[in-house]
Amino acid sequence: MGIPSSQSVETMIRTLFLLFLTTVVSGCGFHLRGQVELASVMSAPWVTGQDPELVIDLRRGLRQSGVAPVKDSAAATVFIDLATVEYSRWVNAVDSKGIATGYTLQYNVIYRVVEPSGQVLVSNSQLSFSRDLIYQSTQLLQKKEEEKALKASMRDEIVGRIIRRLSSVALNIQSPAVGLVVPV
């Protein structure tokens, strides 16, 4: 048996490193984005709101988290109400001719989560995201597409935050007495 070549040693080291990295990442509780575990109370949410795109994105995010949003509120285990959804855009920069060269895009959402019994799981919670858009009048079509992409990105962030909040609510429901000392 001969001495292994440097190429086979490098391959073996890479393989061992990837195996080690996979073990560490999976052992620390890492989950792919969108893979959040929700409690059974969240198993059949009814999502309602004023912004159809955000409602669709939230339903999609919930499905990715393993729950099945319902189409009939009577079948819901929990109601997620996007009570206020406001998208705004305002000028934040102008050139020497007074033409807008920059905008600030902002998404504000107030949502709440309520059980069919009326118990409030999440009272009115506000989320606010903003992005800046540099604008040139010669690039109108490209900037419209960029604005749509930024708006979609903000919706994705809102969905992610809501789902992470639902996850923490679910943990509180499953183990409400953690850390409490009950006198005997």
C-alpha positions, 0 to 999 in steps of 0.5 A: 500500500502506497502513500495517498496522493495530496489530492486524495488527502484534500478530498478526504479532509473536505469530506470530513469537514463537510460531515463535521459542519453538517453535524454541528449545524443540525445539532444546534437546532438550525432550520432553513428559513421558513421552516418554523415549528408551530403549535397545534393551536396554529394548525388551521389558521384563518388569515384575513387582511386588507392587502391581498398580496400580504395575505397570500404571502402569509398563507404561503409562509404558514404552509411552508411552516407545516400548517394548513391555512383554511378557506372557511373561518368556521374551520379555523383553530386561530384567526390571524387578522392583518388589521392595518396594512399601509404601504407608502412611498415618499420623496427623500431626495431631489436633484437641482431641477427639483426632480425626485431622485430618491424615494423611501418605501415603507410598509406598516402592519398591525396584526393580532392573533385570536382563538375562536373562543376570543382569547387573544394570543397576540394583541395588536402588534406593529411591524414597520419596514422601510427601504430606500430607492434611488431613482432616475427619470431615465430608468422608469421601467427598471425602477418600477420593477425594483420597487415591486421587488423591494415591496415583495422583500418587505412583505417576506420580512413581515411574513417571517416576523409574524411566523417567528412570533407565532412560533414563540406564542406556540411555545408559551402555550405548550409550556406556560409554567416554565420557570414558575415555582408552585408552593406545595 
